[in-house]
Amino acid sequence: MRDPKSYDALSSFVGIVGLYEGLIPFPAKIFGWHPLLALPVRLASPAWWIVSGAVLVAAFAALVVIDNAKKRHAGGG
């Protein structure tokens, strides 16, 4: 995985998962939406908060790690 495009694809995937599973459930619960891809919306009240928060933290951490790996393999730091 030395190609910068593969790092970009991986970070896009992680970003989309973080968006749909971590960020979208919060406004969806507030406004009563039922997005198809946001699975934490279907959980009970305390569980969806925990799952969505954990996904947000994990996605952010993964994006930082991917960005650092991309820079390291590109020779930028």
N, C-alpha and C positions, 0 to 999 in steps of 0.2 A: 504494500500500500504506500508506495513512494510517489505516486502521481497526485499533484495538488487537487485535481478534479475529483479523485476518490474521497479525499478529505472533505471537499465541498459537498459532495453527495451525502456523505455520512452526517455532516453537520446539518444539512437540510432535513434529513430524515429525523434526526434527534430534535430539531426545532419544531417540526410538524407534530411529532408525538408529544412534545412538551406543551405545545399550544392546545391541541385537542384534549389531551388527558389531564393537563395541569391547569391551564388558564381558562379555557372555555367553560368548565363546570361552574365557576363562581358566578358569572353573569347569567348563565343558564338557569341556575337555581333561583336567582333573584327575580328574573323576568319570566320564569315558568317555561323556558324553552326545553325542547327534548332533542338535542342534536344526536344524530345517528352514531357518530364516531366517538363521542365523549362518554365513555363507559362509566366513569365515576358518578355521573348524574343518576344512574340507576341504583346507587347504593343508598343505604339509610343515612340519617343525618350525621352522626359523628364519623362514620367511616369514610364518607366522600371527602370531608375536609382533610383527613389524614392522608388519603390516597392522592388527592390533588396536590396537596402541599409537598408530599414526598416526590411526586413526579416532577414538580417544578424545580425542587432542589436538585434532584438527580439529573434532570435535563440541563440545568445551568452548569453543574459540575462537569458533565460530559462534554458540553460545548467548550468549556475552558480547556479541558484536557485535549480535545481534538484540535483546537486552535493552536495550542502549544506544540503539539506533535507536528502539525502542518508547518509551523514556523521552524521547528528544529530540522525537519527533513528538507525544507527549502533553503536552509542555510541562513535564515533570518534571525536567529537568536538562540 
